[in-house]
Amino acid sequence: MFGTMIRQIRYGAQMLGGGQLTVSGLRGTVADLRATIEEFGEPGEEAAVMLPGGTEPDPQIQRTMADRRLKLTVRQAAAHVPYYRRLFADLDLNPRDISLDTLALLPPTPKSALRAASSAFVSERSEPVLLAQTTGTTGTPTSMWFSQYELELAAALSAMSFLMGSGLRSRHIVLSTISSRATLAKLNVQRSLAMVGAGFLAMGTVDPRIIIDRLATPMRLPGKEPQVTHLIVTASVLGGLVQTAERDGWAPADFGLRQIFVGGEILSDPLRSRAEEAFGARITDTYSMTETMPTAGLACEQGHLHLSAEQAHIEVLDPLTHTPAGPGEPGTLVVTPYTQYRDTTLLLRYDTGDLVRRLPGTEPLTCTLHGMPATSRILGRHSNLPTELTARAVLDRLQGERRLPLPTRYAVSAAPDGPRLYVVADRPSAALLGSVEERCDGLGLSGVVPVEDPGELPVPCHVRADLTEHSFELPAPRLQPVRSAP
């Protein structure tokens, strides 16, 4: 008990001081939390302060801490990162002049700059040990170097989140279908779940039938529940799983799933509902990216996306002017991870390209995550299309039509009379077209064009489900009759 108290005091002091955290102390805290849960059932209310947003924030203290962390991050990047040292020299800008109030003097860092020369963003004082790349579904993969400190810290923080936020326990079994190319995500989950004591299976992005079969098959492991209890998946892979379950007659009783973590792509409301119906599990909508690790987002029950203000400075900027978006206006997420959590690839005002909408008004939040800053959920990537034609708006309409195949593939193309929506359909018909047109009313489209082959789309539609990893493993055929499509 005394050791636990000392660790918590030290953790709080390090958070206030702005320096690097003691990873061994965090691992000890995770062990304390796990032991408390296993002995008493619940960790106690005092443990909630260990998580981002676990306490009611004091705006003045929050701003003071953010200013201190931002200044330290800017100065270290300007001194030790070649890209920013050159940028500050070109702008004739003194890093000590940058604060929360003057941050706009520093232009956002575009994703293209990081892709073009990732090593130019690596601190000269770091010890890189892992090169992690994004999956590249939206273009050339982005590369990031990480240190041992960053990897261990991220794993400890994730373990705390799994224990406190997700209720994961040592008896649970987690299956990940994330592409094997996502090295960082898989490594981080494996390390964090090992601290929790939970089982972990990394299947990768394989045929949905193989994943379904694995979810349904009893594991018979000592101290574990009979079947996989938690699933980590992207939205497009989840779409393939939902379609397979609906088509082949699977029911929630066939599985032992309790929770499905969805990230990496936009999760529409209809797909969420269909997944809950197919698997009988709670769906958790998450947001994370390699470049901003360990900063991550979580969607609350009211549909807000909450991001930790303790780990990074978050901005929502107009994509063209780079000025702050107003209340209710769309803008791209711009993130500055603090050097308290990052010491290798340092990024200042990194423009993620992910479009969100600032929440309207100044009324205090009432959701369960009200202690964390919030925006809308991700709307899509910034583009030249009208603001109502976001990826989320289109997917919310298309994935409500059960006659369209999952994962959804579509493209929007300019036409003389306005944007036109092309959507992949198995068996196009006048009735299906009429239904889709009715659902898409209000999006400002000049027309809807169904196509049978993704190759007929005017613009390629890449989804993470397409990163299929070949496997010789195939499940046995279902014995019960296959349901007909609704």
SVG drawing of the C-alpha trace seen along z (x, -y; Angstrom):
<svg xmlns="http://www.w3.org/2000/svg" viewBox="-38 -37 60 66">
<polyline fill="none" stroke="black" stroke-width="0.4" points="0.0,0.0 2.8,-2.4 4.6,-1.6 1.4,-2.3 1.0,-5.7 4.6,-6.6 4.2,-5.7 1.0,-7.8 2.7,-10.8 5.7,-10.4 3.4,-10.1 1.5,-13.3 4.8,-15.2 6.2,-14.1 3.0,-15.1 3.2,-18.6 6.9,-18.9 6.6,-18.2 9.7,-15.9 9.8,-12.3 7.8,-9.8 9.3,-6.8 8.1,-3.8 8.9,-1.4 6.7,-3.3 3.9,-3.2 4.3,0.5 4.2,0.8 0.9,-1.2 -0.5,1.2 0.5,4.1 -1.1,2.4 -4.4,1.8 -4.5,5.4 -3.8,6.8 -6.5,4.5 -9.1,5.6 -8.3,9.3 -8.5,9.0 -11.4,6.6 -13.2,6.6 -12.9,2.8 -9.8,0.5 -11.6,-2.3 -12.5,-5.8 -9.0,-7.2 -7.6,-5.2 -9.6,-7.1 -7.2,-10.1 -4.6,-8.0 -6.5,-8.2 -6.8,-11.2 -10.0,-13.0 -10.4,-11.1 -10.8,-14.3 -12.8,-17.5 -10.2,-19.9 -9.5,-23.3 -9.3,-25.5 -6.6,-27.8 -4.4,-24.9 -5.0,-23.1 -4.0,-26.1 -0.9,-26.7 0.2,-23.1 -0.5,-23.1 1.6,-26.3 4.5,-24.8 4.5,-21.5 4.1,-23.3 7.0,-25.6 9.3,-22.7 8.2,-20.7 8.8,-23.6 12.3,-24.4 13.4,-20.8 12.2,-20.4 13.8,-23.6 17.1,-22.7 17.4,-19.0 15.2,-18.2 16.7,-19.2 13.4,-20.0 12.3,-22.5 15.8,-24.0 15.8,-24.9 12.2,-26.1 12.8,-28.4 15.9,-29.8 14.0,-30.4 11.2,-32.2 13.7,-34.1 11.7,-33.0 13.0,-32.5 11.6,-29.3 11.3,-31.1 8.7,-33.4 6.3,-30.5 3.6,-29.9 -0.1,-29.1 -0.8,-32.7 1.7,-32.9 1.6,-29.4 0.0,-30.7 3.4,-32.2 4.5,-28.6 2.9,-27.1 1.4,-23.6 3.5,-20.7 2.0,-19.0 1.8,-15.2 3.7,-15.4 6.8,-16.9 7.0,-13.9 6.4,-11.4 9.2,-13.0 11.9,-13.0 11.0,-11.2 14.5,-11.1 14.6,-15.0 12.0,-14.9 14.1,-12.6 15.7,-14.2 19.4,-14.1 19.3,-13.3 17.1,-10.2 17.9,-6.5 15.6,-5.1 14.8,-1.4 11.7,-0.9 10.6,-2.1 6.8,-2.0 4.8,-2.7 1.2,-3.5 -0.7,-1.0 -0.8,-3.4 -4.4,-3.1 -4.7,-6.8 -1.4,-7.1 2.3,-6.6 2.9,-5.1 4.2,-7.5 7.3,-6.4 8.0,-7.1 10.9,-6.2 10.3,-5.3 12.5,-4.8 12.4,-2.1 11.1,-4.7 8.2,-5.6 7.2,-2.0 7.3,-1.1 5.4,-4.3 2.7,-3.7 2.2,-0.1 1.9,-1.1 -0.6,-3.9 -2.6,-1.5 -2.6,1.1 -4.0,-1.4 -6.7,-2.4 -7.6,1.3 -7.9,2.0 -9.8,-1.2 -11.6,-2.3 -12.4,0.9 -12.7,3.3 -10.3,5.8 -9.3,8.6 -6.8,11.4 -9.6,13.9 -10.4,12.2 -9.0,13.0 -8.4,10.3 -8.3,11.0 -6.7,8.4 -7.5,8.3 -5.3,5.3 -3.0,5.6 0.4,7.0 1.9,3.9 0.6,1.9 3.7,2.9 3.3,0.2 -0.4,0.9 0.2,4.7 3.3,4.3 1.6,1.9 -1.5,4.0 0.5,7.1 2.7,5.4 -0.2,3.7 -2.3,6.9 0.6,8.8 0.6,6.4 -3.2,6.9 -2.7,10.7 -5.3,11.0 -4.8,13.5 -3.9,12.0 -4.3,13.4 -2.9,11.6 -4.7,12.9 -4.1,10.0 -6.5,9.0 -7.5,12.4 -10.7,13.8 -13.7,12.8 -14.8,16.5 -11.6,17.4 -12.1,14.6 -15.7,15.6 -14.7,19.2 -12.0,18.2 -14.4,16.1 -16.9,19.0 -14.4,21.7 -13.9,22.6 -10.3,21.9 -10.3,24.1 -7.5,22.2 -6.8,22.3 -8.1,19.2 -9.6,17.8 -13.2,17.5 -14.2,20.1 -14.2,17.9 -12.6,14.7 -14.1,11.9 -12.8,8.7 -12.1,7.9 -9.9,5.2 -10.9,4.3 -11.1,1.6 -14.5,0.4 -14.2,2.0 -13.0,5.3 -16.0,5.1 -18.2,4.6 -16.9,7.8 -17.5,9.7 -21.0,8.3 -21.9,9.3 -20.4,12.8 -22.4,13.3 -25.6,12.1 -25.2,14.2 -24.1,17.4 -26.6,17.4 -24.4,16.7 -26.1,15.4 -24.8,13.6 -25.1,16.8 -22.5,18.4 -19.8,16.0 -18.5,14.9 -17.8,11.3 -18.2,8.6 -16.7,5.6 -15.4,4.6 -12.9,1.9 -13.2,0.2 -10.5,-2.2 -8.6,-3.3 -11.6,-4.2 -15.0,-5.9 -17.5,-3.8 -21.0,-4.8 -24.1,-4.6 -25.8,-2.0 -22.7,0.3 -22.4,-0.1 -26.0,1.0 -25.6,3.9 -22.5,5.1 -24.2,4.9 -27.1,6.9 -24.8,9.5 -22.4,10.1 -24.3,8.9 -21.2,7.0 -20.7,3.4 -19.0,1.3 -16.3,-1.2 -15.4,-3.7 -11.7,-4.8 -9.3,-7.2 -5.6,-6.9 -2.7,-7.3 0.9,-6.3 2.1,-9.9 0.4,-11.1 0.9,-8.1 0.2,-7.7 -2.5,-10.4 -5.7,-8.7 -9.4,-9.5 -12.6,-7.8 -16.2,-8.4 -18.6,-8.9 -22.2,-7.9 -23.3,-11.3 -21.2,-11.0 -18.3,-13.3 -14.7,-12.5 -12.6,-13.1 -8.8,-13.5 -6.4,-13.7 -5.2,-17.3 -2.5,-15.9 -0.6,-14.2 -0.8,-16.6 -1.9,-20.1 -5.0,-19.7 -6.2,-22.3 -9.1,-22.4 -8.0,-24.6 -9.6,-25.7 -7.9,-23.5 -7.2,-26.4 -6.5,-29.4 -5.0,-27.5 -7.0,-29.8 -9.0,-28.3 -12.3,-26.9 -15.3,-28.6 -18.0,-26.9 -19.9,-24.4 -17.5,-24.8 -15.4,-22.0 -11.6,-21.9 -8.7,-19.5 -7.2,-18.0 -3.8,-19.5 -1.8,-17.8 1.4,-18.6 2.5,-15.6 4.3,-16.7 8.0,-15.6 6.9,-14.2 5.6,-11.3 7.7,-11.6 11.5,-11.9 12.3,-10.5 10.1,-11.8 9.0,-15.2 6.1,-16.9 4.9,-20.5 1.3,-21.4 1.0,-18.2 -1.9,-18.5 -3.5,-15.0 -5.8,-15.8 -8.7,-14.3 -11.8,-16.5 -13.9,-17.1 -16.4,-19.7 -16.0,-21.9 -18.9,-21.5 -21.3,-24.4 -21.9,-26.7 -20.3,-27.0 -22.5,-24.7 -20.6,-22.3 -20.5,-18.7 -22.6,-16.2 -21.3,-13.0 -19.3,-10.4 -16.0,-11.8 -16.8,-15.4 -13.4,-15.9 -11.6,-15.6 -11.8,-18.1 -14.2,-17.1 -15.1,-17.6 -17.4,-15.8 -16.4,-12.3 -14.1,-12.1 -16.0,-13.3 -13.5,-12.1 -10.5,-13.5 -10.3,-17.1 -11.2,-17.4 -12.5,-19.9 -16.0,-18.4 -18.9,-20.3 -18.9,-20.1 -22.1,-18.1 -20.4,-15.4 -18.1,-14.1 -17.2,-10.4 -19.3,-10.0 -22.4,-11.5 -22.1,-9.2 -21.4,-6.1 -24.2,-6.8 -26.6,-6.7 -25.1,-3.9 -24.6,-1.4 -28.2,-1.8 -29.1,-0.1 -28.6,3.6 -28.8,4.6 -25.4,2.9 -22.4,5.1 -20.0,4.6 -17.4,3.2 -18.9,0.2 -17.0,-1.1 -17.9,-4.3 -16.5,-7.4 -17.7,-10.9 -16.8,-12.5 -17.4,-16.0 -20.0,-16.5 -21.2,-19.6 -24.4,-19.6 -22.8,-18.7 -21.1,-15.9 -22.1,-12.4 -22.0,-9.4 -20.8,-6.0 -21.4,-3.0 -20.6,0.7 -23.7,2.9 -23.9,6.7 -27.2,6.6 -28.1,3.1 -31.8,2.6 -34.3,-0.2 -35.6,0.5 -32.2,0.4 -31.2,-2.8 -34.4,-4.5 -33.7,-3.5 -30.2,-4.8 -31.2,-8.1 -33.8,-8.6 -31.3,-7.9 -28.8,-10.4 -31.3,-13.2 -29.9,-16.4 -26.3,-15.7 -26.4,-17.9 -25.7,-15.1 -26.5,-15.4 -27.1,-11.6 -26.3,-8.2 -24.6,-5.6 -24.5,-1.9 -21.6,0.2 -20.9,3.9 -17.1,3.8 -14.9,1.6 -12.8,1.1 -15.6,-0.9 -15.4,-3.6 -14.0,-6.8 -11.6,-7.1 -10.1,-4.1 -11.7,-3.4 -9.1,-1.9 -10.3,-0.4 -8.2,1.5 -10.1,4.6 -8.3,4.8 -5.0,5.4 -6.0,9.0 -3.3,11.4 -3.4,14.7 -4.0,17.9 -4.4,21.5 -6.7,21.8 -10.4,22.1 -13.2,22.7 -15.5,25.7 -18.8,25.0 -21.8,24.1 -24.1,27.0 -27.3,24.9 -29.2,23.3 -27.8,20.0 -30.2,17.1 -31.4,15.3 -30.4,11.6 -33.1,9.2"/>
</svg>
